[in-house]
Amino acid sequence: MDLTVDEYIEGLFSDEAFNQPSDIKKPEDLDITIPGWYDEKKYSKARRFYWDNCFQLTSSMLLGLVAVFAVPSILRVLVSTRRSNSTFTAYKRYLSTLLHVVSWFENELTPGSISWRSLLAVRTRHAKASVSANLKGQGIVSQRDLALTQFGFVGFTILKPEKFGLHEVEEGDWEAYNHFWSVVGSAIGLEDRYNICRKNIQETREVCQILLHRVWTPCLENVPEYFEHMARVLLDGLWCVNPTIHLDSMIYWTKYMCDVPGYVYTEADRLKLQERIREQLKGRSEDTGVDSASLIAKAPFELPNNPPRLLYLHDYDKLETVPAYKRLPFPAKYKIGLKARIVALYRTYLGRLYFNMQYRFSLLLMKYFPYMAFFRFGVFQSYVNIFVEDPIDNEELKPNSYYYQPRPSPPLYKEILSLIW
């Protein structure tokens, strides 16, 4: 892991990283090995740091999962597996994903432990998905894909901890958290030269900032076909374990976190965007539209050629006139506003304690009594065993255009309920 940041980025964006599978061994021959640079004290410290901030760290991972769907090569493989194309299979797959991650923080990383077995199961499933997708002509799970998926779990919190009300409880917590995810990346087959979590937190932040700028912003601006479908069935499925999820607000917030032009929330965001639009106008009339692509870096891989999206200066005179925000239904706007208040509370000791306890209680329900899912999927179908392969569906995917059509307003009682649930 002695590469400079520039050398790392060059390697990650190379054809070799794109063409190299996550594993070259057969799935049945895989095993887990702990890297030589593993530090047990740092690893344990990171586990404690997670539980000190579990509510918001987990919330950030959900946004990261939505963002990961915007990478075309990753989305193609996910669609081809047919294990998360419907609300039910997405519920099973991504609740399983959450419980896998939680098991890594709950258990020590020793041979034969639940954590060890979980990492092996994840690595094996990646290898199987890669083989299956390759046979269908849908690509592979590459080293680059693994690295970009790793960003989904750590990128937002490392880059923008203030957006989640996160801070170190003890000195060195972020270094430990960086080390934890570096070890996890290595354990699931990510080579050191492609591991996003570098030798220190500062270097990791530099890498994540470049990836946000060059990958996530352009990818979320030019989402691939079926992004909307896959993101929405994910969120709809996980609503069963977190009924505060609102689909539109989560997608808006993901794009906001990825710095997609036009997705703003604070006054500082709004003013900064207006300044960038003025710079692009170069003295032209303020009624002239600016192509959002002119504010975005070119991605290192091919993206869909979507129609240009024009940004008009005076659309951003206040939040209420921002086009993307204005299109949101009232419950989505309410949930976005609520997020900001939760972050403010989470910065306090009592606020963090309350929301962490709430998350821990929800986790117990997810494992042992997912009662919300009972009503949608049935009692026995609602339970998830992380060591059992997820079911397959035959869902017909809807194109992005389906979700961009105007939708009728829901009944008043549903709007009122959605403010709570």
C-alpha positions as CSV (number, residue, x, y, z in Angstrom):
1,M,0.0,0.0,0.0
2,D,2.9,2.3,-0.7
3,L,1.4,3.9,-3.8
4,T,0.9,7.6,-4.0
5,V,-2.7,8.9,-4.3
6,D,-2.1,9.6,-8.0
7,E,-0.6,6.2,-8.6
8,Y,-3.5,4.6,-6.9
9,I,-6.1,6.4,-8.9
10,E,-4.3,5.7,-12.2
11,G,-4.2,2.0,-11.3
12,L,-7.9,1.9,-10.3
13,F,-9.0,3.5,-13.5
14,S,-6.8,1.2,-15.6
15,D,-8.2,-1.5,-17.9
16,E,-6.4,-4.0,-15.8
17,A,-8.5,-3.1,-12.7
18,F,-11.7,-3.3,-14.9
19,N,-10.8,-6.7,-16.4
20,Q,-9.3,-8.4,-13.3
21,P,-12.0,-10.5,-11.5
22,S,-12.6,-10.2,-7.8
23,D,-11.2,-13.7,-7.5
24,I,-9.4,-16.1,-9.9
25,K,-10.1,-19.2,-7.8
26,K,-13.3,-21.2,-8.1
27,P,-15.9,-20.2,-5.5
28,E,-15.6,-23.5,-3.7
29,D,-11.8,-23.1,-3.3
30,L,-11.9,-19.7,-1.7
31,D,-10.7,-19.0,1.8
32,I,-10.1,-15.9,4.1
33,T,-6.7,-14.8,5.1
34,I,-5.8,-11.9,7.4
35,P,-3.3,-9.4,5.8
36,G,0.1,-9.2,7.4
37,W,-0.5,-5.5,8.3
38,Y,-3.6,-6.3,10.4
39,D,-3.6,-4.5,13.7
40,E,-6.0,-6.2,16.2
41,K,-6.1,-3.1,18.5
42,K,-7.1,-0.8,15.7
43,Y,-9.6,-3.3,14.5
44,S,-11.2,-3.6,17.9
45,K,-11.2,0.2,18.3
46,A,-13.1,0.5,15.0
47,R,-15.7,-1.9,16.2
48,R,-16.2,0.2,19.3
49,F,-16.3,3.4,17.2
50,Y,-19.1,1.8,15.1
51,W,-21.3,1.1,18.1
52,D,-20.7,4.6,19.4
53,N,-22.0,6.0,16.1
54,C,-24.0,3.0,14.8
55,F,-27.2,4.9,13.8
56,Q,-25.6,7.4,11.5
57,L,-22.8,5.1,10.2
58,T,-25.4,2.7,9.1
59,S,-27.6,5.4,7.6
60,S,-24.6,6.5,5.5
61,M,-24.2,3.0,4.2
62,L,-27.7,2.9,2.9
63,L,-27.1,6.1,0.9
64,G,-23.8,4.5,-0.3
65,L,-25.7,1.4,-1.6
66,V,-28.1,3.6,-3.6
67,A,-25.0,5.4,-5.1
68,V,-23.4,2.1,-6.1
69,F,-26.3,1.3,-8.4
70,A,-25.2,4.2,-10.6
71,V,-22.0,2.5,-11.7
72,P,-23.0,0.7,-15.0
73,S,-20.7,-2.3,-14.6
74,I,-22.0,-3.0,-11.0
75,L,-25.6,-2.5,-11.9
76,R,-25.4,-5.0,-14.9
77,V,-24.1,-7.7,-12.6
78,L,-26.7,-7.0,-9.9
79,V,-29.5,-7.1,-12.5
80,S,-28.2,-10.4,-14.0
81,T,-28.2,-12.2,-10.7
82,R,-32.0,-11.7,-10.4
83,R,-31.6,-11.7,-6.6
84,S,-32.7,-8.1,-5.9
85,N,-34.9,-7.1,-8.8
86,S,-38.2,-7.2,-6.9
87,T,-39.2,-5.6,-3.5
88,F,-39.2,-9.0,-1.8
89,T,-35.8,-10.2,-3.1
90,A,-34.3,-6.8,-2.5
91,Y,-35.5,-7.0,1.1
92,K,-33.9,-10.4,1.5
93,R,-30.6,-9.5,-0.2
94,Y,-30.0,-6.1,1.4
95,L,-31.2,-7.0,4.9
96,S,-28.8,-9.9,4.6
97,T,-26.1,-7.4,3.5
98,L,-26.8,-5.2,6.6
99,L,-26.7,-8.2,8.9
100,H,-23.4,-9.3,7.4
101,V,-21.9,-5.9,8.0
102,V,-23.2,-5.9,11.6
103,S,-21.7,-9.3,12.2
104,W,-18.3,-7.9,11.4
105,F,-18.7,-5.3,14.1
106,E,-20.3,-7.7,16.6
107,N,-17.7,-10.5,16.4
108,E,-13.9,-10.8,16.6
109,L,-12.1,-11.7,13.4
110,T,-10.8,-15.1,14.2
111,P,-10.9,-18.3,12.1
112,G,-14.3,-20.0,12.4
113,S,-16.0,-17.0,14.0
114,I,-19.3,-15.6,12.7
115,S,-17.4,-12.6,11.3
116,W,-14.9,-14.9,9.5
117,R,-17.7,-17.1,8.1
118,S,-19.6,-14.1,7.0
119,L,-16.7,-12.6,5.1
120,L,-16.1,-15.9,3.3
121,A,-19.8,-16.1,2.4
122,V,-19.7,-12.6,0.9
123,R,-16.5,-13.3,-1.0
124,T,-18.0,-16.6,-2.4
125,R,-21.2,-14.9,-3.5
126,H,-19.2,-12.2,-5.3
127,A,-17.2,-14.9,-7.1
128,K,-20.4,-16.8,-8.1
129,A,-22.1,-13.6,-9.3
130,S,-19.0,-12.8,-11.4
131,V,-19.0,-16.2,-13.1
132,S,-22.7,-16.1,-13.7
133,A,-22.7,-12.6,-15.1
134,N,-19.7,-13.4,-17.4
135,L,-21.6,-16.4,-18.8
136,K,-24.6,-14.2,-19.6
137,G,-22.3,-11.6,-21.3
138,Q,-22.9,-9.0,-18.5
139,G,-19.3,-8.5,-17.5
140,I,-17.7,-9.6,-14.2
141,V,-17.3,-8.4,-10.6
142,S,-13.9,-6.7,-11.1
143,Q,-11.4,-5.4,-8.7
144,R,-12.5,-1.9,-9.7
145,D,-16.1,-2.8,-8.9
146,L,-15.1,-4.1,-5.5
147,A,-13.2,-0.9,-4.7
148,L,-16.2,1.3,-5.8
149,T,-18.5,-0.8,-3.7
150,Q,-16.2,-0.3,-0.7
151,F,-16.7,3.4,-1.2
152,G,-20.4,2.9,-0.7
153,F,-19.8,1.7,2.8
154,V,-17.2,4.3,3.9
155,G,-16.9,7.1,1.4
156,F,-19.6,9.5,2.6
157,T,-18.7,9.2,6.3
158,I,-15.0,9.7,5.7
159,L,-15.6,12.6,3.3
160,K,-18.5,14.4,5.0
161,P,-18.8,13.3,8.6
162,E,-20.4,16.7,9.5
163,K,-23.4,15.7,7.3
164,F,-24.1,12.9,9.7
165,G,-23.1,14.5,13.0
166,L,-20.1,12.2,13.4
167,H,-17.0,12.9,15.3
168,E,-14.2,11.0,17.1
169,V,-15.1,9.8,20.6
170,E,-11.5,8.9,21.2
171,E,-8.4,10.1,19.4
172,G,-7.5,7.8,16.5
173,D,-11.1,6.6,15.9
174,W,-11.1,7.5,12.2
175,E,-7.7,5.9,11.7
176,A,-9.0,2.7,13.3
177,Y,-12.2,2.8,11.2
178,N,-10.1,3.3,8.1
179,H,-8.0,0.3,9.1
180,F,-11.1,-1.9,9.7
181,W,-12.5,-1.4,6.2
182,S,-9.0,-1.9,4.7
183,V,-8.9,-5.3,6.4
184,V,-12.5,-6.1,5.3
185,G,-11.6,-5.1,1.7
186,S,-8.6,-7.4,1.8
187,A,-10.6,-10.3,3.3
188,I,-13.2,-10.2,0.5
189,G,-10.5,-10.3,-2.2
190,L,-9.6,-6.7,-2.9
191,E,-5.9,-6.4,-3.7
192,D,-3.9,-3.8,-1.7
193,R,-3.2,-1.8,-4.8
194,Y,-7.0,-1.3,-5.3
195,N,-8.1,-1.0,-1.7
196,I,-9.7,2.4,-1.2
197,C,-8.8,2.5,2.5
198,R,-5.1,3.5,2.3
199,K,-2.4,3.5,5.0
200,N,-3.8,6.5,6.8
201,I,-7.1,8.4,7.0
202,Q,-5.8,11.5,5.3
203,E,-4.8,9.6,2.2
204,T,-8.1,7.7,2.2
205,R,-9.9,11.0,2.2
206,E,-7.9,12.3,-0.7
207,V,-8.7,9.1,-2.7
208,C,-12.4,9.3,-1.8
209,Q,-12.6,13.0,-2.8
210,I,-11.2,12.2,-6.2
211,L,-13.6,9.3,-6.6
212,L,-16.5,11.4,-5.6
213,H,-15.5,14.1,-8.2
214,R,-14.6,11.7,-11.1
215,V,-17.0,8.8,-10.5
216,W,-20.0,9.4,-8.3
217,T,-20.9,12.9,-9.5
218,P,-21.0,12.0,-13.2
219,C,-22.5,8.6,-12.5
220,L,-25.4,10.0,-10.5
221,E,-25.9,12.7,-13.1
222,N,-26.1,10.1,-15.9
223,V,-27.6,7.1,-14.2
224,P,-27.8,3.9,-16.2
225,E,-31.0,2.3,-17.3
226,Y,-32.8,0.5,-14.4
227,F,-31.0,2.6,-11.8
228,E,-34.4,4.0,-10.6
229,H,-36.0,0.6,-10.5
230,M,-33.2,-1.1,-8.5
231,A,-32.8,1.8,-6.1
232,R,-36.5,2.0,-5.4
233,V,-37.0,-1.7,-4.8
234,L,-34.0,-1.6,-2.4
235,L,-35.5,1.3,-0.5
236,D,-39.1,-0.1,-0.7
237,G,-37.8,-3.5,0.6
238,L,-35.8,-2.0,3.5
239,W,-38.8,0.2,4.4
240,C,-40.1,-3.0,6.1
241,V,-37.3,-2.7,8.7
242,N,-37.0,1.1,8.7
243,P,-40.4,2.7,7.9
244,T,-38.9,6.2,8.1
245,I,-37.4,5.6,4.6
246,H,-39.0,7.8,1.9
247,L,-37.9,6.7,-1.6
248,D,-37.8,10.2,-3.3
249,S,-36.0,11.8,-0.3
250,M,-33.4,9.1,-0.2
251,I,-32.6,9.3,-3.9
252,Y,-32.5,13.2,-3.7
253,W,-30.2,13.0,-0.6
254,T,-27.9,10.5,-2.3
255,K,-27.4,12.8,-5.3
256,Y,-26.9,15.7,-2.9
257,M,-24.2,13.8,-1.1
258,C,-22.6,13.1,-4.5
259,D,-22.5,16.8,-5.4
260,V,-24.7,16.4,-8.4
261,P,-25.3,20.0,-9.7
262,G,-28.8,21.2,-8.9
263,Y,-29.3,19.1,-5.8
264,V,-28.9,21.5,-2.9
265,Y,-30.2,21.9,0.6
266,T,-28.4,24.6,2.6
267,E,-28.0,28.2,1.8
268,A,-24.3,27.7,1.3
269,D,-25.0,24.9,-1.3
270,R,-27.4,27.2,-3.1
271,L,-25.1,30.2,-3.2
272,K,-22.1,28.1,-4.3
273,L,-24.1,26.6,-7.2
274,Q,-25.2,30.0,-8.3
275,E,-21.6,31.2,-8.3
276,R,-20.6,28.2,-10.5
277,I,-23.4,28.9,-12.9
278,R,-22.3,32.6,-13.2
279,E,-18.8,31.5,-14.0
280,Q,-20.1,29.3,-16.8
281,L,-22.3,32.1,-18.2
282,K,-19.2,34.3,-18.7
283,G,-21.2,37.5,-19.0
284,R,-24.1,36.0,-21.0
285,S,-27.7,36.7,-20.1
286,E,-28.7,35.3,-16.7
287,D,-31.7,33.7,-18.5
288,T,-29.3,31.4,-20.4
289,G,-29.3,27.8,-19.3
290,V,-26.0,26.2,-18.3
291,D,-25.5,22.5,-19.2
292,S,-24.9,20.6,-16.0
293,A,-22.3,18.5,-17.8
294,S,-20.0,21.6,-17.8
295,L,-19.9,21.5,-14.0
296,I,-18.9,17.8,-13.9
297,A,-15.7,16.0,-14.5
298,K,-15.6,13.3,-17.2
299,A,-15.9,9.8,-15.8
300,P,-13.1,7.3,-16.5
301,F,-15.6,4.9,-18.1
302,E,-18.5,5.2,-20.5
303,L,-21.8,6.5,-19.2
304,P,-25.2,6.7,-20.8
305,N,-25.6,9.6,-23.2
306,N,-28.6,11.2,-21.5
307,P,-30.1,14.5,-22.8
308,P,-28.5,17.6,-21.4
309,R,-29.9,19.1,-18.2
310,L,-29.9,22.9,-18.2
311,L,-29.5,24.9,-15.0
312,Y,-30.9,28.4,-14.8
313,L,-29.4,30.9,-12.4
314,H,-32.7,32.3,-11.0
315,D,-34.1,28.8,-10.3
316,Y,-31.7,28.8,-7.4
317,D,-32.6,32.1,-5.9
318,K,-34.2,30.1,-3.0
319,L,-34.6,26.5,-2.1
320,E,-38.3,26.5,-2.9
321,T,-37.6,27.2,-6.5
322,V,-34.9,24.6,-7.0
323,P,-36.4,22.3,-9.8
324,A,-35.2,19.0,-8.3
325,Y,-36.4,20.0,-4.8
326,K,-39.7,21.5,-6.1
327,R,-40.6,18.2,-7.7
328,L,-40.4,16.3,-4.5
329,P,-43.7,15.5,-2.7
330,F,-44.3,17.2,0.6
331,P,-43.5,14.1,2.7
332,A,-40.1,13.8,1.0
333,K,-39.3,17.5,1.7
334,Y,-40.4,16.9,5.3
335,K,-38.1,13.8,5.6
336,I,-35.1,15.8,4.2
337,G,-35.8,18.6,6.8
338,L,-36.0,16.0,9.5
339,K,-32.6,14.6,8.5
340,A,-31.0,18.0,9.2
341,R,-32.6,18.1,12.7
342,I,-31.5,14.5,13.5
343,V,-28.0,15.4,12.6
344,A,-28.1,18.4,15.0
345,L,-29.4,16.2,17.8
346,Y,-26.9,13.4,17.0
347,R,-24.0,15.8,17.7
348,T,-25.1,15.9,21.3
349,Y,-24.4,13.1,23.8
350,L,-28.0,12.4,24.7
351,G,-29.1,12.6,21.0
352,R,-26.5,10.1,19.9
353,L,-27.4,7.8,22.8
354,Y,-31.1,7.9,21.9
355,F,-30.7,7.2,18.2
356,N,-28.1,4.5,18.8
357,M,-30.4,2.8,21.3
358,Q,-33.3,3.1,18.7
359,Y,-31.0,1.5,16.1
360,R,-30.0,-1.4,18.4
361,F,-33.6,-2.1,19.2
362,S,-34.5,-2.1,15.4
363,L,-31.6,-4.5,14.9
364,L,-33.2,-6.9,17.3
365,L,-36.4,-6.7,15.4
366,M,-34.6,-7.2,12.1
367,K,-33.1,-10.4,13.4
368,Y,-35.8,-11.9,15.5
369,F,-39.2,-10.2,14.8
370,P,-39.4,-8.3,11.5
371,Y,-43.1,-7.7,12.0
372,M,-43.5,-5.0,9.3
373,A,-42.3,-7.5,6.7
374,F,-44.7,-10.2,8.0
375,F,-47.6,-8.2,6.5
376,R,-46.0,-8.0,3.1
377,F,-44.1,-11.2,2.6
378,G,-45.4,-13.6,5.2
379,V,-43.9,-14.6,8.6
380,F,-41.5,-17.3,7.5
381,Q,-40.4,-15.6,4.3
382,S,-39.5,-12.5,6.3
383,Y,-36.6,-14.0,8.3
384,V,-33.1,-13.8,6.9
385,N,-30.3,-16.2,7.3
386,I,-27.1,-14.6,6.2
387,F,-25.5,-18.0,5.4
388,V,-28.3,-19.1,3.0
389,E,-28.2,-17.8,-0.6
390,D,-30.9,-15.2,-1.4
391,P,-33.9,-16.2,-3.6
392,I,-34.2,-15.6,-7.3
393,D,-37.0,-13.5,-8.9
394,N,-38.5,-13.1,-12.3
395,E,-39.4,-9.5,-12.0
396,E,-39.7,-7.4,-15.1
397,L,-37.6,-4.3,-14.6
398,K,-39.2,-0.9,-15.4
399,P,-37.1,1.6,-17.3
400,N,-36.0,4.9,-15.7
401,S,-38.6,6.8,-17.8
402,Y,-41.4,5.0,-16.0
403,Y,-40.4,6.6,-12.7
404,Y,-39.9,10.1,-14.3
405,Q,-43.6,10.2,-15.4
406,P,-45.9,12.5,-13.3
407,R,-47.6,10.5,-10.6
408,P,-51.0,11.2,-9.1
409,S,-51.0,12.6,-5.6
410,P,-51.7,9.9,-3.0
411,P,-54.7,10.1,-0.7
412,L,-54.4,12.6,2.1
413,Y,-54.3,9.9,4.8
414,K,-51.3,8.3,3.1
415,E,-49.5,11.6,3.0
416,I,-50.1,12.1,6.7
417,L,-49.0,8.6,7.5
418,S,-45.8,9.0,5.4
419,L,-44.8,11.9,7.7
420,I,-44.5,9.3,10.5
421,W,-43.8,6.1,8.5
